């Protein structure tokens, strides 16, 4: 069990995941898989703002998410090629 790595008299709440002796052996593989999946998703889609206006470049306070409308057309279907046209999806 992981509690064998805890030292008596020390604050055990300060032990962060991935730090110290109990390091997950699968972490490098998980990071690589995540990189590959995100790369393939970004290659498969083009991120476009919805409408004609460009998105605001005003910085937002940290650690807050604000959904905005955007279109995610497939990179394989170029506009005007007769294929299905993307419809804006809220993000």
HUTA-V780566 format. One record per residue. D_FIRST is the distance of its C-alpha to the first C-alpha in whole Angstrom. Layout:
D_FIRST
D_FIRST
This chain:
0
4
6
6
8
10
14
15
19
18
18
14
16
18
15
16
15
15
16
15
12
10
13
13
15
17
18
21
22
22
24
27
27
27
30
32
32
33
36
37
37
39
41
42
43
46
45
48
49
51
55
57
55
53
50
50
48
48
44
42
40
37
34
36
37
41
41
45
47
46
47
45
48
47
47
49
52
54
56
60
59
60
56
54
54
51
51
49
46
44
41
